[in-house]
Amino acid sequence: MDFSGIKIGFVLTGSFCTFKKVLPKMKELVSLDADILPIMSDNAYKLDTKFGKAIDFIDEIEEITSKKIIHSIQDAEPIGPKRLTDIMIIAPCSGNTMAKLACDIIDTPAMMAAKSHLRNGLPLVIAPSTNNGLSGNAENIGKLLNRRNYYFVPFRQDNPITKPRSIVFDSEYIIPTIELALQNKQISPILL
């Protein structure tokens, strides 16, 4: 697909273990001429973890996109009114973020970005990555699957033996999911 002229809001939330799977897809979208607007949740922007230092991820994302990352509620709010995005993806989308989406809790830059984007009736793609996807967050996934303008990157159990309730998206489906969501279609199958 030709992504030239397509403005993609790309939100990263706190499922840090998947950042290294997501950033190559961000880079690939840029190589396909997509205009990427980078956004990070508070935790994604500030926390160093065993998966890497926050500043290293920030530097890499800003280098890939040639843009400063939106990381405040105030800077995320104009996304909808100024129509800065045609589509938005939250990848990774943590269980915390999915719960907030399902309950309409707007208390982080990521949540404000999603809310502001959705006010225009445009597609929001969710790439779930959470340890409670098949327990506490299953209800929230069900709610979001039944709402207009929400699309899911296909996902599977992360590790059914040691983490039987954990789910994670398949990064190879990020771009195909975005392509179909732009046509208001959900990629299938959702469960891999």
Backbone as a chain_set.jsonl record, in Angstrom:
{"seq": "MDFSGIKIGFVLTGSFCTFKKVLPKMKELVSLDADILPIMSDNAYKLDTKFGKAIDFIDEIEEITSKKIIHSIQDAEPIGPKRLTDIMIIAPCSGNTMAKLACDIIDTPAMMAAKSHLRNGLPLVIAPSTNNGLSGNAENIGKLLNRRNYYFVPFRQDNPITKPRSIVFDSEYIIPTIELALQNKQISPILL", "coords": {"N": [[0.836, -1.183, 0.0], [0.415, 2.252, -0.675], [1.485, 4.608, 1.458], [1.842, 7.306, 1.359], [1.141, 10.565, 2.347], [-0.587, 9.68, 4.33], [-1.412, 10.166, 7.622], [-0.235, 8.941, 10.514], [-0.853, 8.38, 13.818], [1.25, 7.199, 16.266], [1.304, 5.417, 19.045], [2.997, 4.521, 21.964], [2.769, 2.433, 24.739], [3.197, 1.138, 28.124], [4.164, -1.653, 27.752], [6.929, -2.753, 27.776], [8.519, -4.855, 26.875], [7.931, -5.331, 24.232], [8.807, -3.251, 22.662], [11.065, -3.418, 20.989], [10.086, -4.936, 18.925], [8.226, -3.323, 17.811], [9.396, -0.893, 16.961], [10.884, -1.406, 14.513], [8.711, -1.704, 12.777], [7.575, 0.806, 12.837], [9.643, 2.179, 11.599], [9.519, 0.925, 9.102], [7.0, 1.808, 8.191], [7.568, 4.535, 7.886], [9.403, 4.309, 5.808], [7.647, 3.614, 3.841], [6.539, 5.96, 3.24], [4.708, 6.982, 5.103], [3.426, 9.438, 7.319], [4.473, 9.806, 10.39], [3.317, 10.443, 13.619], [4.712, 10.56, 16.64], [3.842, 9.324, 19.87], [3.883, 8.963, 23.384], [3.035, 7.167, 26.341], [2.987, 8.263, 29.795], [4.539, 6.487, 31.431], [5.914, 4.957, 29.475], [7.485, 6.935, 28.376], [9.104, 7.791, 30.49], [10.225, 5.709, 32.094], [12.995, 3.641, 32.83], [13.821, 0.324, 32.045], [14.424, -3.257, 32.302], [14.447, -3.806, 29.669], [15.478, -1.676, 28.333], [16.717, 1.736, 28.233], [14.772, 4.648, 28.802], [15.495, 7.091, 27.522], [17.026, 6.174, 25.387], [15.132, 4.839, 23.796], [13.474, 7.024, 23.237], [15.22, 8.703, 21.779], [15.695, 7.039, 19.547], [13.107, 6.763, 18.43], [12.509, 9.444, 17.815], [14.483, 9.896, 15.962], [13.757, 8.085, 13.929], [11.246, 9.115, 13.14], [11.678, 11.799, 12.724], [10.524, 13.713, 14.339], [9.519, 15.374, 17.348], [8.507, 13.64, 20.267], [5.181, 13.407, 21.364], [4.289, 13.857, 24.642], [2.743, 14.791, 26.673], [-0.396, 15.576, 28.222], [-1.496, 18.016, 27.469], [-0.225, 18.537, 25.007], [-1.192, 16.447, 23.509], [-3.931, 16.841, 23.255], [-4.735, 18.609, 21.033], [-4.714, 16.918, 18.814], [-7.089, 15.782, 17.663], [-8.863, 18.122, 17.167], [-7.18, 19.577, 15.396], [-6.929, 17.758, 13.453], [-4.691, 15.958, 13.139], [-4.097, 13.345, 12.622], [-4.834, 10.511, 10.541], [-5.245, 7.927, 11.095], [-4.733, 5.951, 14.004], [-2.447, 4.085, 15.946], [-2.023, 2.057, 18.766], [0.654, 0.674, 19.997], [2.984, -0.969, 21.733], [-0.141, -1.896, 23.247], [-0.906, -1.708, 26.419], [-2.389, -3.659, 29.116], [-3.395, -1.961, 31.077], [-3.852, 0.366, 29.581], [-5.791, -0.585, 27.75], [-7.885, -1.099, 29.554], [-8.428, 1.492, 30.426], [-9.24, 2.653, 28.001], [-11.593, 1.169, 27.573], [-13.13, 2.06, 29.685], [-13.209, 4.761, 29.329], [-11.303, 6.527, 30.504], [-9.391, 9.298, 30.8], [-6.399, 10.115, 31.355], [-3.724, 10.26, 30.73], [-1.068, 11.078, 28.385], [-1.227, 9.244, 26.249], [-3.871, 8.31, 26.419], [-5.328, 10.701, 26.078], [-4.512, 11.339, 23.492], [-5.675, 9.208, 22.037], [-8.438, 9.604, 22.609], [-8.825, 12.187, 21.572], [-8.223, 11.772, 18.875], [-10.212, 9.855, 18.197], [-12.531, 11.374, 18.284], [-12.992, 12.311, 15.776], [-14.091, 10.221, 14.425], [-12.39, 8.316, 13.349], [-10.21, 5.49, 12.519], [-8.863, 3.474, 15.171], [-6.231, 1.534, 16.009], [-5.427, -1.302, 17.877], [-2.801, -2.919, 19.457], [-2.537, -5.439, 21.358], [-0.825, -6.167, 24.407], [-0.417, -7.821, 27.172], [-0.3, -9.164, 30.479], [-2.663, -10.012, 31.588], [-4.619, -10.556, 29.712], [-6.293, -12.734, 29.193], [-7.754, -12.906, 31.416], [-8.546, -10.655, 33.747], [-8.557, -8.524, 31.845], [-9.915, -9.494, 29.668], [-12.638, -8.892, 29.492], [-12.525, -6.153, 28.89], [-11.285, -6.189, 26.381], [-13.325, -7.446, 24.944], [-15.323, -5.436, 25.129], [-14.104, -3.365, 23.632], [-13.844, -4.589, 21.138], [-16.433, -4.499, 20.31], [-16.987, -1.89, 19.724], [-17.345, 0.939, 17.561], [-14.889, 1.904, 15.192], [-12.637, 0.761, 16.383], [-9.921, -1.4, 15.993], [-8.165, -4.488, 15.921], [-4.821, -5.636, 16.11], [-3.86, -8.855, 15.183], [-3.55, -11.343, 17.76], [-2.054, -13.575, 20.203], [-1.689, -16.196, 22.69], [0.889, -15.449, 24.907], [2.846, -16.999, 26.385], [1.782, -19.948, 26.974], [2.403, -21.833, 28.953], [3.992, -20.814, 31.166], [2.814, -18.327, 31.503], [-0.203, -18.312, 31.444], [-2.394, -16.57, 31.036], [-1.575, -14.462, 29.589], [-1.323, -12.294, 26.759], [-0.14, -11.38, 23.474], [0.452, -9.238, 20.724], [1.028, -9.941, 17.207], [3.684, -8.726, 15.574], [4.126, -8.765, 12.839], [1.702, -8.346, 11.701], [1.041, -5.702, 12.007], [1.249, -3.64, 9.973], [-0.454, -4.718, 7.85], [-2.881, -4.713, 9.326], [-3.292, -1.988, 9.802], [-3.581, -1.129, 7.137], [-6.045, -2.384, 6.397], [-7.752, -1.339, 8.379], [-7.857, 1.32, 7.617], [-9.661, 1.071, 5.626], [-11.881, 0.588, 7.018], [-12.095, -2.069, 7.927], [-11.739, -5.076, 9.767], [-8.908, -7.003, 10.25], [-8.567, -10.506, 9.724], [-7.757, -13.828, 10.809], [-8.436, -12.662, 14.171], [-7.516, -13.899, 16.459], [-4.637, -15.767, 16.84]], "CA": [[0.0, 0.0, 0.0], [1.097, 3.535, -0.685], [1.123, 5.35, 2.657], [2.18, 8.713, 1.23], [0.039, 11.433, 2.729], [-1.346, 9.11, 5.452], [-0.887, 10.631, 8.91], [-0.429, 7.868, 11.488], [-0.449, 8.57, 15.203], [1.84, 5.944, 16.74], [1.361, 5.534, 20.501], [3.627, 3.424, 22.703], [2.466, 2.398, 26.168], [4.18, 0.475, 28.945], [4.544, -3.055, 27.624], [8.274, -2.469, 27.285], [9.128, -6.036, 26.261], [7.628, -5.398, 22.798], [9.292, -2.063, 21.953], [12.01, -3.784, 19.925], [9.301, -5.488, 17.816], [7.394, -2.249, 17.276], [10.168, 0.164, 16.306], [11.132, -1.694, 13.098], [7.473, -1.476, 12.015], [7.494, 2.258, 12.707], [10.632, 2.519, 10.569], [8.995, 0.446, 7.817], [5.94, 2.733, 7.785], [8.231, 5.742, 7.387], [9.979, 3.981, 4.493], [6.515, 3.552, 2.91], [6.113, 7.36, 3.128], [3.724, 7.405, 6.094], [3.794, 10.568, 8.175], [4.275, 9.264, 11.734], [3.283, 11.344, 14.77], [5.007, 9.693, 17.789], [3.213, 9.655, 21.144], [4.213, 7.965, 24.401], [2.41, 7.309, 27.658], [3.914, 8.75, 30.829], [5.489, 5.443, 31.813], [6.766, 4.613, 28.339], [8.412, 8.046, 28.156], [9.961, 8.1, 31.631], [10.792, 4.6, 32.862], [14.036, 2.716, 32.381], [13.476, -1.04, 32.434], [15.422, -4.244, 31.866], [14.392, -3.869, 28.205], [16.184, -0.534, 27.766], [16.575, 3.052, 28.867], [13.766, 5.5, 28.166], [16.117, 8.082, 26.626], [17.461, 5.495, 24.161], [13.94, 4.657, 22.967], [13.052, 8.358, 22.79], [16.141, 9.127, 20.712], [15.475, 6.21, 18.355], [11.807, 7.115, 17.844], [12.61, 10.776, 17.224], [15.313, 9.765, 14.764], [12.949, 7.407, 12.905], [10.119, 9.936, 12.678], [12.113, 13.195, 12.559], [9.589, 14.548, 15.1], [9.534, 15.263, 18.805], [7.44, 12.79, 20.796], [4.149, 14.0, 22.217], [4.326, 13.128, 25.913], [1.951, 15.478, 27.693], [-1.832, 15.653, 27.911], [-1.737, 19.271, 26.771], [0.223, 18.435, 23.622], [-1.989, 15.423, 22.818], [-5.321, 17.274, 23.078], [-5.056, 19.173, 19.709], [-4.653, 15.934, 17.727], [-8.389, 15.717, 17.004], [-9.301, 19.393, 16.604], [-6.33, 19.972, 14.267], [-6.923, 16.603, 12.544], [-3.288, 15.637, 12.915], [-3.957, 11.924, 12.298], [-5.865, 9.819, 9.764], [-5.392, 6.652, 11.798], [-3.83, 5.888, 15.148], [-2.179, 2.744, 16.468], [-1.401, 1.947, 20.086], [1.463, -0.537, 19.894], [2.076, -1.909, 22.363], [-1.26, -1.41, 24.056], [-0.871, -2.443, 27.682], [-3.682, -3.958, 29.741], [-3.82, -0.737, 31.74], [-4.387, 1.261, 28.546], [-7.061, -1.146, 27.265], [-8.899, -0.877, 30.588], [-8.784, 2.914, 30.377], [-10.038, 2.854, 26.783], [-12.916, 0.573, 27.77], [-13.867, 2.837, 30.7], [-13.121, 6.173, 28.949], [-10.505, 7.263, 31.486], [-8.449, 10.098, 30.023], [-5.495, 10.669, 32.363], [-2.34, 10.186, 30.267], [-0.938, 11.547, 27.002], [-1.712, 8.203, 25.332], [-5.335, 8.295, 26.456], [-5.81, 11.935, 25.47], [-4.291, 11.215, 22.056], [-6.705, 8.309, 21.495], [-9.739, 10.264, 22.71], [-8.85, 13.316, 20.644], [-8.272, 11.172, 17.536], [-11.506, 9.186, 17.986], [-13.622, 12.338, 18.139], [-13.207, 12.506, 14.341], [-14.65, 9.002, 13.839], [-11.324, 7.68, 12.57], [-9.811, 4.199, 13.085], [-7.864, 3.3, 16.217], [-5.731, 0.156, 15.973], [-4.921, -1.76, 19.165], [-1.887, -4.064, 19.426], [-2.535, -5.779, 22.779], [0.264, -6.886, 25.044], [-0.736, -7.742, 28.591], [-0.271, -10.434, 31.211], [-3.998, -10.407, 32.051], [-5.533, -10.507, 28.575], [-7.257, -13.829, 29.252], [-8.393, -12.871, 32.738], [-9.18, -9.375, 34.036], [-8.711, -7.642, 30.692], [-10.735, -10.109, 28.614], [-13.874, -8.109, 29.41], [-12.232, -4.898, 28.205], [-11.072, -6.514, 24.974], [-14.664, -7.656, 24.4], [-15.974, -4.129, 24.974], [-13.49, -2.615, 22.532], [-14.179, -5.272, 19.888], [-17.809, -4.167, 19.95], [-17.128, -0.448, 19.487], [-16.972, 1.451, 16.238], [-13.581, 2.526, 14.955], [-11.558, 0.032, 17.051], [-9.437, -2.539, 15.217], [-7.127, -5.183, 16.681], [-3.751, -6.416, 15.499], [-4.013, -10.227, 15.671], [-2.761, -11.666, 18.944], [-2.038, -14.98, 20.656], [-1.12, -16.362, 24.025], [2.31, -15.126, 24.949], [3.518, -18.232, 26.793], [0.703, -20.641, 27.672], [2.872, -22.667, 30.06], [4.382, -20.022, 32.342], [1.943, -17.147, 31.619], [-1.378, -18.796, 30.721], [-3.402, -15.528, 30.78], [-0.877, -13.393, 28.888], [-1.459, -12.245, 25.305], [0.74, -10.439, 22.79], [0.182, -9.06, 19.298], [2.047, -10.39, 16.263], [4.131, -7.494, 14.918], [4.047, -8.879, 11.377], [0.362, -7.945, 11.269], [0.794, -4.281, 12.271], [0.98, -2.882, 8.742], [-1.702, -5.175, 7.222], [-4.039, -4.279, 10.117], [-3.475, -0.565, 9.505], [-4.118, -1.033, 5.767], [-7.467, -2.737, 6.391], [-8.492, -0.395, 9.229], [-8.09, 2.517, 6.802], [-10.847, 0.752, 4.819], [-12.893, 0.226, 8.015], [-12.201, -3.53, 7.973], [-10.924, -5.772, 10.763], [-8.14, -8.136, 9.716], [-8.96, -11.801, 10.308], [-8.376, -13.966, 12.131], [-7.873, -11.83, 15.231], [-6.786, -14.8, 17.357], [-3.705, -16.608, 16.087]], "C": [[0.877, 1.242, 0.0], [0.612, 4.35, 0.511], [1.424, 6.841, 2.532], [0.944, 9.566, 1.509], [-0.802, 10.916, 3.88], [-0.656, 9.523, 6.753], [-1.25, 9.598, 9.977], [0.064, 8.313, 12.856], [0.053, 7.241, 15.729], [2.128, 6.089, 18.226], [2.042, 4.3, 21.092], [3.237, 3.548, 24.172], [3.385, 1.373, 26.826], [4.394, -1.013, 28.852], [5.926, -3.087, 26.968], [8.918, -3.635, 26.542], [8.886, -6.11, 24.759], [8.157, -4.201, 22.011], [10.205, -2.436, 20.781], [11.325, -4.477, 18.744], [8.543, -4.385, 17.084], [8.215, -1.244, 16.468], [10.554, -0.16, 14.859], [9.89, -1.48, 12.22], [7.229, 0.024, 11.833], [8.426, 2.722, 11.582], [10.132, 2.101, 9.181], [7.877, 1.358, 7.307], [6.519, 4.04, 7.249], [8.816, 5.483, 6.004], [8.897, 3.86, 3.419], [5.841, 4.926, 2.775], [4.976, 7.757, 4.05], [4.302, 8.564, 6.903], [3.452, 10.164, 9.608], [4.343, 10.373, 12.775], [3.52, 10.48, 16.014], [4.418, 10.234, 19.09], [3.61, 8.566, 22.139], [3.426, 8.246, 25.671], [3.455, 7.821, 28.641], [4.979, 7.705, 31.151], [6.431, 5.075, 30.68], [7.842, 5.67, 28.128], [9.451, 8.181, 29.265], [10.723, 6.931, 32.236], [11.9, 3.85, 32.13], [13.637, 1.334, 32.877], [14.598, -1.983, 32.009], [15.449, -4.371, 30.344], [15.059, -2.675, 27.538], [15.913, 0.744, 28.525], [15.59, 3.894, 28.07], [14.399, 6.453, 27.166], [16.582, 7.437, 25.322], [16.273, 5.253, 23.225], [13.459, 5.994, 22.414], [13.917, 8.818, 21.623], [15.896, 8.343, 19.422], [14.163, 6.578, 17.655], [11.873, 8.481, 17.166], [13.496, 10.775, 15.987], [14.514, 9.13, 13.622], [11.932, 8.358, 12.295], [10.502, 11.371, 12.315], [11.152, 14.168, 13.239], [9.827, 14.344, 16.583], [8.328, 14.434, 19.244], [6.461, 13.629, 21.605], [4.108, 13.171, 23.497], [3.641, 13.899, 27.04], [0.491, 15.513, 27.249], [-2.123, 16.914, 27.102], [-1.336, 19.196, 25.296], [-0.572, 17.409, 22.821], [-3.398, 15.914, 22.483], [-5.622, 17.828, 21.681], [-5.08, 18.16, 18.559], [-5.973, 15.861, 16.964], [-8.815, 17.028, 16.381], [-8.482, 19.849, 15.391], [-6.238, 18.88, 13.196], [-5.494, 16.215, 12.123], [-3.06, 14.191, 12.493], [-5.134, 11.431, 11.462], [-6.217, 8.489, 10.408], [-4.414, 6.694, 12.959], [-3.663, 4.428, 15.54], [-1.562, 2.887, 17.853], [-0.682, 0.605, 20.1], [2.776, -0.322, 20.634], [0.959, -1.199, 23.122], [-1.322, -2.278, 25.308], [-2.282, -2.738, 28.188], [-4.249, -2.741, 30.445], [-4.475, 0.214, 30.737], [-5.701, 0.728, 27.989], [-8.182, -0.933, 28.271], [-9.359, 0.579, 30.584], [-9.601, 3.235, 29.133], [-11.463, 2.358, 26.989], [-13.775, 1.39, 28.729], [-13.814, 4.339, 30.451], [-12.438, 7.013, 30.025], [-9.391, 7.973, 30.724], [-7.489, 10.79, 30.995], [-4.021, 10.576, 31.989], [-2.263, 10.768, 28.854], [-1.466, 10.525, 25.984], [-3.232, 8.205, 25.259], [-5.919, 9.559, 25.823], [-5.633, 11.886, 23.955], [-5.38, 10.354, 21.415], [-8.072, 8.98, 21.5], [-9.863, 11.382, 21.676], [-8.956, 12.822, 19.198], [-9.664, 10.595, 17.239], [-12.662, 10.165, 17.794], [-13.938, 12.616, 16.674], [-13.769, 11.265, 13.653], [-13.656, 8.238, 12.986], [-10.845, 6.405, 13.267], [-8.694, 4.291, 14.121], [-7.495, 1.823, 16.254], [-5.075, -0.158, 17.311], [-4.036, -2.989, 18.944], [-1.681, -4.521, 20.872], [-1.297, -6.556, 23.229], [0.079, -6.741, 26.544], [-0.711, -9.123, 29.233], [-1.648, -10.88, 31.671], [-5.048, -10.364, 30.943], [-6.591, -11.597, 28.579], [-7.829, -13.974, 30.653], [-9.049, -11.507, 32.887], [-9.418, -8.484, 32.842], [-9.534, -8.245, 29.558], [-12.039, -9.338, 28.414], [-13.648, -6.801, 28.645], [-11.971, -5.111, 26.719], [-12.42, -6.718, 24.291], [-15.404, -6.348, 24.177], [-15.424, -3.379, 23.767], [-13.78, -3.258, 21.18], [-15.578, -4.902, 19.393], [-18.038, -2.674, 19.727], [-16.696, -0.087, 18.08], [-15.564, 2.044, 16.294], [-12.418, 1.893, 15.716], [-11.214, -1.201, 16.225], [-8.268, -3.158, 15.967], [-6.103, -5.829, 15.763], [-3.911, -7.836, 16.044], [-3.035, -10.553, 16.808], [-2.93, -13.134, 19.308], [-1.6, -15.007, 22.111], [0.384, -16.14, 23.938], [3.134, -16.368, 25.254], [2.519, -19.031, 27.623], [1.139, -21.479, 28.869], [3.163, -21.829, 31.303], [3.518, -18.781, 32.554], [0.621, -17.442, 30.895], [-2.44, -17.734, 30.415], [-2.828, -14.36, 29.979], [-1.112, -13.469, 27.384], [-0.496, -11.206, 24.741], [0.375, -10.419, 21.312], [1.319, -9.65, 18.475], [2.453, -9.179, 15.43], [4.076, -7.56, 13.395], [2.692, -8.44, 10.829], [0.076, -6.458, 11.494], [0.414, -3.549, 10.984], [-0.255, -3.398, 8.015], [-2.962, -4.756, 7.989], [-4.329, -2.809, 9.864], [-4.092, -0.391, 8.117], [-5.615, -1.311, 5.742], [-8.289, -1.778, 7.242], [-8.758, 0.908, 8.493], [-9.293, 2.338, 5.881], [-12.026, 0.356, 5.712], [-13.165, -1.275, 8.049], [-11.262, -4.07, 9.04], [-10.205, -6.93, 10.083], [-8.599, -9.408, 10.427], [-7.925, -12.851, 9.95], [-7.701, -13.051, 13.139], [-7.036, -12.682, 16.183], [-5.936, -15.732, 16.533], [-3.397, -17.887, 16.836]], "O": [[1.949, 1.265, 0.606], [-0.555, 4.738, 0.564], [1.275, 7.575, 3.509], [-0.141, 9.319, 0.981], [-1.663, 11.644, 4.373], [0.531, 9.262, 6.952], [-2.423, 9.409, 10.301], [1.249, 8.589, 13.038], [-0.662, 6.242, 15.643], [3.062, 6.783, 18.627], [1.694, 3.169, 20.751], [3.354, 4.615, 24.773], [4.253, 0.802, 26.165], [4.794, -1.606, 29.853], [6.072, -3.4, 25.786], [9.769, -3.426, 25.676], [9.561, -6.874, 24.07], [7.968, -4.144, 20.796], [10.123, -1.837, 19.709], [11.919, -4.593, 17.672], [8.255, -4.499, 15.893], [7.777, -0.794, 15.409], [10.551, 0.75, 14.031], [10.013, -1.114, 11.051], [6.734, 0.454, 10.792], [8.055, 3.538, 10.737], [10.301, 2.834, 8.207], [7.817, 1.648, 6.112], [6.014, 4.588, 6.27], [8.734, 6.341, 5.125], [9.184, 3.985, 2.228], [4.726, 5.038, 2.266], [4.329, 8.777, 3.81], [5.508, 8.646, 7.132], [2.285, 10.176, 9.999], [5.3, 11.146, 12.813], [2.625, 9.736, 16.413], [4.484, 11.43, 19.373], [3.669, 7.388, 21.786], [3.182, 9.398, 26.031], [4.652, 7.812, 28.355], [6.173, 8.002, 31.143], [7.628, 4.898, 30.905], [8.97, 5.352, 27.749], [10.565, 8.639, 29.011], [11.776, 7.14, 32.84], [11.756, 3.476, 30.966], [13.166, 1.19, 34.005], [15.596, -1.555, 31.429], [16.367, -4.973, 29.788], [15.197, -2.648, 26.315], [15.002, 0.821, 29.349], [15.57, 3.863, 26.839], [13.882, 6.608, 26.06], [16.54, 8.071, 24.268], [16.385, 5.437, 22.013], [13.078, 6.082, 21.247], [13.401, 9.27, 20.6], [15.89, 8.918, 18.334], [14.119, 6.69, 16.43], [11.351, 8.654, 16.064], [13.282, 11.565, 15.067], [14.587, 9.587, 12.482], [11.772, 8.405, 11.075], [9.727, 12.075, 11.667], [10.98, 15.3, 12.787], [10.276, 13.284, 17.019], [7.254, 14.526, 18.649], [6.861, 14.456, 22.424], [3.92, 11.955, 23.46], [3.928, 13.681, 28.217], [0.188, 15.483, 26.057], [-2.91, 16.878, 26.156], [-2.033, 19.733, 24.435], [-0.625, 17.486, 21.593], [-3.996, 15.443, 21.516], [-6.701, 17.54, 21.163], [-5.435, 18.52, 17.437], [-5.969, 15.876, 15.733], [-9.104, 17.068, 15.186], [-9.03, 20.441, 14.462], [-5.567, 19.045, 12.177], [-5.156, 16.157, 10.941], [-1.964, 13.837, 12.057], [-6.272, 11.866, 11.642], [-7.338, 7.994, 10.282], [-3.395, 7.383, 12.905], [-4.606, 3.639, 15.475], [-0.694, 3.73, 18.078], [-1.304, -0.452, 20.201], [3.608, 0.459, 20.172], [1.105, -0.062, 23.57], [-1.738, -3.435, 25.257], [-3.25, -2.129, 27.733], [-5.458, -2.513, 30.414], [-5.524, 0.795, 31.015], [-6.635, 1.501, 27.775], [-9.308, -0.621, 27.887], [-10.55, 0.858, 30.722], [-10.556, 4.008, 29.203], [-12.424, 3.037, 26.628], [-15.0, 1.414, 28.606], [-14.314, 5.116, 31.264], [-12.932, 8.074, 30.407], [-8.556, 7.334, 30.084], [-7.737, 11.922, 31.412], [-3.156, 10.79, 32.838], [-3.292, 10.932, 28.198], [-2.075, 10.898, 24.982], [-3.812, 8.113, 24.177], [-6.913, 9.48, 25.102], [-6.505, 12.338, 23.213], [-5.941, 10.719, 20.382], [-8.789, 8.931, 20.5], [-10.881, 11.503, 20.994], [-9.694, 13.393, 18.395], [-10.221, 10.821, 16.165], [-13.675, 9.806, 17.195], [-15.024, 13.102, 16.355], [-13.911, 11.25, 12.43], [-14.035, 7.587, 12.012], [-11.048, 6.249, 14.471], [-7.737, 5.052, 13.983], [-8.345, 0.968, 16.501], [-4.268, 0.622, 17.816], [-4.457, -3.969, 18.33], [-0.763, -4.051, 21.544], [-0.803, -7.452, 22.545], [0.371, -5.695, 27.124], [-1.059, -10.121, 28.603], [-1.801, -12.021, 32.107], [-6.232, -10.159, 31.212], [-7.674, -11.408, 28.027], [-8.327, -15.036, 31.026], [-10.034, -11.232, 32.201], [-10.403, -7.745, 32.822], [-9.819, -7.557, 28.578], [-12.486, -9.157, 27.281], [-14.49, -6.395, 27.843], [-12.39, -4.302, 25.891], [-12.637, -6.223, 23.185], [-16.046, -6.17, 23.143], [-16.184, -2.825, 22.973], [-13.945, -2.556, 20.183], [-15.865, -4.984, 18.199], [-19.18, -2.246, 19.559], [-15.814, -0.712, 17.492], [-15.131, 2.601, 17.303], [-11.314, 2.435, 15.697], [-12.097, -1.952, 15.811], [-7.47, -2.446, 16.578], [-6.45, -6.48, 14.777], [-4.081, -8.009, 17.251], [-1.885, -10.115, 16.822], [-3.81, -13.831, 18.804], [-1.2, -13.993, 22.683], [1.047, -16.593, 23.006], [4.013, -16.746, 24.479], [2.411, -18.826, 28.832], [0.311, -21.803, 29.721], [2.633, -22.11, 32.377], [3.484, -18.235, 33.657], [0.362, -16.87, 29.837], [-3.319, -17.99, 29.592], [-3.526, -13.379, 29.723], [-1.103, -14.552, 26.797], [-0.088, -10.275, 25.435], [0.035, -11.447, 20.727], [2.429, -9.837, 18.973], [1.645, -8.66, 14.661], [3.989, -6.527, 12.732], [2.552, -8.192, 9.632], [-1.028, -5.999, 11.199], [-0.635, -2.908, 10.922], [-1.064, -2.578, 7.583], [-3.994, -4.476, 7.378], [-5.49, -2.423, 9.725], [-5.017, 0.402, 7.941], [-6.375, -0.557, 5.133], [-9.41, -1.434, 6.868], [-9.788, 1.542, 8.724], [-9.876, 3.315, 5.41], [-13.04, -0.148, 5.229], [-14.31, -1.705, 8.182], [-10.139, -3.59, 9.2], [-10.837, -7.747, 9.414], [-8.974, -9.372, 11.598], [-7.287, -12.768, 8.9], [-6.531, -12.703, 12.983], [-5.984, -12.251, 16.656], [-6.433, -16.412, 15.635], [-2.629, -18.717, 16.35]]}, "num_chains": 1, "name": "protein.A"}
